Protein backbone atom coordinates (compact mmCIF):
# COMPACT_ATOMS: atom_id res chain seq x y z
CA UNK A 1 0.00 0.00 0.00
CA UNK A 2 1.34 3.43 -0.95
CA UNK A 3 2.12 5.91 1.78
CA UNK A 4 -0.40 8.70 2.25
CA UNK A 5 0.53 11.99 0.65
CA UNK A 6 1.86 14.56 3.09
CA UNK A 7 -0.24 17.72 2.73
CA UNK A 8 0.71 21.06 4.23
CA UNK A 9 -2.38 23.18 4.90
CA UNK A 10 -1.75 26.89 5.46
CA UNK A 11 -4.39 29.34 6.64
CA UNK A 12 -4.31 32.17 9.18
CA UNK A 13 -8.01 31.51 9.94
CA UNK A 14 -7.72 28.86 12.66
CA UNK A 15 -11.26 27.58 12.08
CA UNK A 16 -10.66 27.10 8.36
CA UNK A 17 -7.26 25.54 9.05
CA UNK A 18 -8.80 23.03 11.45
CA UNK A 19 -11.74 22.27 9.15
CA UNK A 20 -9.66 21.66 6.01
CA UNK A 21 -7.10 19.66 7.99
CA UNK A 22 -9.84 17.46 9.45
CA UNK A 23 -11.44 16.82 6.04
CA UNK A 24 -8.14 15.80 4.49
CA UNK A 25 -7.08 13.70 7.48
CA UNK A 26 -10.33 11.75 7.21
CA UNK A 27 -9.41 11.03 3.58
CA UNK A 28 -6.19 9.40 4.74
CA UNK A 29 -3.76 12.22 3.99
CA UNK A 30 -0.96 13.01 6.40
CA UNK A 31 -1.91 16.60 7.17
CA UNK A 32 0.51 19.15 8.59
CA UNK A 33 -1.29 22.37 9.54
CA UNK A 34 0.46 25.75 9.58
CA UNK A 35 -1.17 28.99 10.81
CA UNK A 36 0.99 31.17 8.58
CA UNK A 37 3.55 31.33 5.78
CA UNK A 38 6.64 31.48 7.99
CA UNK A 39 5.65 28.29 9.81
CA UNK A 40 4.86 26.70 6.43
CA UNK A 41 8.31 27.52 5.04
CA UNK A 42 9.91 26.01 8.13
CA UNK A 43 7.85 22.83 7.66
CA UNK A 44 8.72 22.40 3.96
CA UNK A 45 12.42 22.82 4.74
CA UNK A 46 12.23 20.02 7.32
CA UNK A 47 12.08 16.36 6.21
CA UNK A 48 10.07 14.42 5.31
CA UNK A 49 9.03 16.17 2.10
CA UNK A 50 5.60 17.61 1.48
CA UNK A 51 3.79 16.38 -1.64
CA UNK A 52 1.21 19.21 -1.64
CA UNK A 53 0.95 22.68 -0.20
CA UNK A 54 -2.65 23.90 0.09
CA UNK A 55 -2.63 27.57 1.05
CA UNK A 56 -5.10 30.35 1.58
CA UNK A 57 -4.34 33.37 -0.60
CA UNK A 58 -5.14 36.25 1.75
CA UNK A 59 -2.87 36.17 4.78
CA UNK A 60 -1.29 39.09 6.63
CA UNK A 61 2.38 37.98 6.55
CA UNK A 62 2.59 36.96 2.88
CA UNK A 63 0.14 36.20 0.12
CA UNK A 64 -0.49 32.52 -0.47
CA UNK A 65 0.46 33.00 -4.11
CA UNK A 66 3.91 34.17 -2.99
CA UNK A 67 4.22 31.34 -0.49
CA UNK A 68 3.32 28.66 -3.03
CA UNK A 69 5.64 30.21 -5.63
CA UNK A 70 8.51 30.12 -3.11
CA UNK A 71 7.81 26.51 -2.12
CA UNK A 72 7.66 25.45 -5.78
CA UNK A 73 10.92 27.30 -6.45
CA UNK A 74 12.63 25.51 -3.55
CA UNK A 75 11.00 22.12 -4.14
CA UNK A 76 9.71 21.77 -7.72
CA UNK A 77 8.46 18.24 -7.03
CA UNK A 78 5.89 19.66 -4.56
CA UNK A 79 2.41 20.40 -5.88
CA UNK A 80 0.62 23.65 -5.10
CA UNK A 81 -3.07 24.40 -4.63
CA UNK A 82 -4.59 27.67 -3.49
CA UNK A 83 -7.89 28.46 -1.81
CA UNK A 84 -9.52 31.85 -1.79
CA UNK A 85 -12.78 33.64 -1.20
CA UNK A 86 -11.89 36.31 -3.76
CA UNK A 87 -13.99 36.21 -6.90
CA UNK A 88 -11.54 38.08 -9.14
CA UNK A 89 -8.47 36.91 -10.97
CA UNK A 90 -5.22 36.35 -9.12
CA UNK A 91 -2.62 38.29 -11.11
CA UNK A 92 0.28 36.68 -9.22
CA UNK A 93 -0.99 33.10 -9.55
CA UNK A 94 2.00 30.78 -10.07
CA UNK A 95 1.92 28.90 -13.37
CA UNK A 96 0.18 25.55 -13.20
CA UNK A 97 -1.31 26.12 -9.74
CA UNK A 98 -5.05 25.48 -9.41
CA UNK A 99 -7.41 27.48 -7.24
CA UNK A 100 -10.37 26.23 -5.24
CA UNK A 101 -12.89 28.98 -4.42
CA UNK A 102 -14.37 29.41 -0.94
CA UNK A 103 -16.86 28.43 0.17
CA UNK A 104 -16.23 24.95 -1.18
CA UNK A 105 -17.87 21.65 -0.37
CA UNK A 106 -15.99 18.73 1.11
CA UNK A 107 -16.27 16.95 -2.24
CA UNK A 108 -14.88 19.96 -4.14
CA UNK A 109 -11.91 20.16 -1.78
CA UNK A 110 -11.17 16.44 -1.99
CA UNK A 111 -11.44 16.42 -5.78
CA UNK A 112 -9.15 19.45 -6.08
CA UNK A 113 -6.54 17.83 -3.83
CA UNK A 114 -6.76 14.46 -5.60
CA UNK A 115 -6.56 16.07 -9.03
CA UNK A 116 -3.57 18.22 -8.07
CA UNK A 117 -1.70 15.26 -6.57
CA UNK A 118 -2.46 13.08 -9.60
CA UNK A 119 -1.23 15.74 -12.03
CA UNK A 120 1.86 16.32 -9.92
CA UNK A 121 2.68 12.60 -9.76
CA UNK A 122 2.35 12.37 -13.55
CA UNK A 123 4.57 15.42 -14.09
CA UNK A 124 7.18 14.07 -11.66
CA UNK A 125 7.12 10.66 -13.40
CA UNK A 126 7.54 12.34 -16.79
CA UNK A 127 10.38 14.50 -15.42
CA UNK A 128 12.20 11.38 -14.17
CA UNK A 129 11.79 9.79 -17.61
CA UNK A 130 13.13 12.91 -19.34
CA UNK A 131 16.05 13.14 -16.93
CA UNK A 132 16.93 9.51 -17.62
CA UNK A 133 16.63 10.06 -21.39
CA UNK A 134 18.84 13.15 -21.08
CA UNK A 135 21.52 11.08 -19.29
CA UNK A 136 21.29 8.44 -22.01
CA UNK A 137 21.66 11.02 -24.79
CA UNK A 138 24.61 12.66 -23.06
CA UNK A 139 26.31 9.30 -22.79
CA UNK A 140 25.69 8.60 -26.49
CA UNK A 141 27.01 12.05 -27.39
CA UNK A 142 30.17 11.43 -25.38
CA UNK A 143 30.69 8.11 -27.20
CA UNK A 144 30.34 9.89 -30.57
CA UNK A 145 32.83 12.57 -29.50
CA UNK A 146 35.33 9.94 -28.41
CA UNK A 147 34.88 8.09 -31.69
CA UNK A 148 35.50 11.31 -33.64
CA UNK A 149 38.67 11.97 -31.64
CA UNK A 150 39.93 8.45 -32.32
CA UNK A 151 39.28 8.87 -36.04
CA UNK A 152 41.05 12.23 -36.10
CA UNK A 153 44.09 10.72 -34.37
CA UNK A 154 44.15 7.86 -36.87
CA UNK A 155 43.88 10.30 -39.79
CA UNK A 156 46.62 12.48 -38.31
CA UNK A 157 48.95 9.50 -37.88
CA UNK A 158 48.69 8.54 -41.55
C-alpha positions as CSV (number, residue, x, y, z in Angstrom):
1,X,0.0,0.0,0.0
2,X,1.3,3.4,-1.0
3,X,2.1,5.9,1.8
4,X,-0.4,8.7,2.3
5,X,0.5,12.0,0.7
6,X,1.9,14.6,3.1
7,X,-0.2,17.7,2.7
8,X,0.7,21.1,4.2
9,X,-2.4,23.2,4.9
10,X,-1.7,26.9,5.5
11,X,-4.4,29.3,6.6
12,X,-4.3,32.2,9.2
13,X,-8.0,31.5,9.9
14,X,-7.7,28.9,12.7
15,X,-11.3,27.6,12.1
16,X,-10.7,27.1,8.4
17,X,-7.3,25.5,9.0
18,X,-8.8,23.0,11.5
19,X,-11.7,22.3,9.1
20,X,-9.7,21.7,6.0
21,X,-7.1,19.7,8.0
22,X,-9.8,17.5,9.5
23,X,-11.4,16.8,6.0
24,X,-8.1,15.8,4.5
25,X,-7.1,13.7,7.5
26,X,-10.3,11.8,7.2
27,X,-9.4,11.0,3.6
28,X,-6.2,9.4,4.7
29,X,-3.8,12.2,4.0
30,X,-1.0,13.0,6.4
31,X,-1.9,16.6,7.2
32,X,0.5,19.1,8.6
33,X,-1.3,22.4,9.5
34,X,0.5,25.8,9.6
35,X,-1.2,29.0,10.8
36,X,1.0,31.2,8.6
37,X,3.5,31.3,5.8
38,X,6.6,31.5,8.0
39,X,5.7,28.3,9.8
40,X,4.9,26.7,6.4
41,X,8.3,27.5,5.0
42,X,9.9,26.0,8.1
43,X,7.8,22.8,7.7
44,X,8.7,22.4,4.0
45,X,12.4,22.8,4.7
46,X,12.2,20.0,7.3
47,X,12.1,16.4,6.2
48,X,10.1,14.4,5.3
49,X,9.0,16.2,2.1
50,X,5.6,17.6,1.5
51,X,3.8,16.4,-1.6
52,X,1.2,19.2,-1.6
53,X,0.9,22.7,-0.2
54,X,-2.6,23.9,0.1
55,X,-2.6,27.6,1.1
56,X,-5.1,30.3,1.6
57,X,-4.3,33.4,-0.6
58,X,-5.1,36.3,1.7
59,X,-2.9,36.2,4.8
60,X,-1.3,39.1,6.6
61,X,2.4,38.0,6.5
62,X,2.6,37.0,2.9
63,X,0.1,36.2,0.1
64,X,-0.5,32.5,-0.5
65,X,0.5,33.0,-4.1
66,X,3.9,34.2,-3.0
67,X,4.2,31.3,-0.5
68,X,3.3,28.7,-3.0
69,X,5.6,30.2,-5.6
70,X,8.5,30.1,-3.1
71,X,7.8,26.5,-2.1
72,X,7.7,25.5,-5.8
73,X,10.9,27.3,-6.4
74,X,12.6,25.5,-3.6
75,X,11.0,22.1,-4.1
76,X,9.7,21.8,-7.7
77,X,8.5,18.2,-7.0
78,X,5.9,19.7,-4.6
79,X,2.4,20.4,-5.9
80,X,0.6,23.6,-5.1
81,X,-3.1,24.4,-4.6
82,X,-4.6,27.7,-3.5
83,X,-7.9,28.5,-1.8
84,X,-9.5,31.9,-1.8
85,X,-12.8,33.6,-1.2
86,X,-11.9,36.3,-3.8
87,X,-14.0,36.2,-6.9
88,X,-11.5,38.1,-9.1
89,X,-8.5,36.9,-11.0
90,X,-5.2,36.4,-9.1
91,X,-2.6,38.3,-11.1
92,X,0.3,36.7,-9.2
93,X,-1.0,33.1,-9.6
94,X,2.0,30.8,-10.1
95,X,1.9,28.9,-13.4
96,X,0.2,25.5,-13.2
97,X,-1.3,26.1,-9.7
98,X,-5.0,25.5,-9.4
99,X,-7.4,27.5,-7.2
100,X,-10.4,26.2,-5.2
101,X,-12.9,29.0,-4.4
102,X,-14.4,29.4,-0.9
103,X,-16.9,28.4,0.2
104,X,-16.2,25.0,-1.2
105,X,-17.9,21.7,-0.4
106,X,-16.0,18.7,1.1
107,X,-16.3,16.9,-2.2
108,X,-14.9,20.0,-4.1
109,X,-11.9,20.2,-1.8
110,X,-11.2,16.4,-2.0
111,X,-11.4,16.4,-5.8
112,X,-9.1,19.5,-6.1
113,X,-6.5,17.8,-3.8
114,X,-6.8,14.5,-5.6
115,X,-6.6,16.1,-9.0
116,X,-3.6,18.2,-8.1
117,X,-1.7,15.3,-6.6
118,X,-2.5,13.1,-9.6
119,X,-1.2,15.7,-12.0
120,X,1.9,16.3,-9.9
121,X,2.7,12.6,-9.8
122,X,2.4,12.4,-13.5
123,X,4.6,15.4,-14.1
124,X,7.2,14.1,-11.7
125,X,7.1,10.7,-13.4
126,X,7.5,12.3,-16.8
127,X,10.4,14.5,-15.4
128,X,12.2,11.4,-14.2
129,X,11.8,9.8,-17.6
130,X,13.1,12.9,-19.3
131,X,16.0,13.1,-16.9
132,X,16.9,9.5,-17.6
133,X,16.6,10.1,-21.4
134,X,18.8,13.1,-21.1
135,X,21.5,11.1,-19.3
136,X,21.3,8.4,-22.0
137,X,21.7,11.0,-24.8
138,X,24.6,12.7,-23.1
139,X,26.3,9.3,-22.8
140,X,25.7,8.6,-26.5
141,X,27.0,12.0,-27.4
142,X,30.2,11.4,-25.4
143,X,30.7,8.1,-27.2
144,X,30.3,9.9,-30.6
145,X,32.8,12.6,-29.5
146,X,35.3,9.9,-28.4
147,X,34.9,8.1,-31.7
148,X,35.5,11.3,-33.6
149,X,38.7,12.0,-31.6
150,X,39.9,8.5,-32.3
151,X,39.3,8.9,-36.0
152,X,41.1,12.2,-36.1
153,X,44.1,10.7,-34.4
154,X,44.2,7.9,-36.9
155,X,43.9,10.3,-39.8
156,X,46.6,12.5,-38.3
157,X,49.0,9.5,-37.9
158,X,48.7,8.5,-41.6
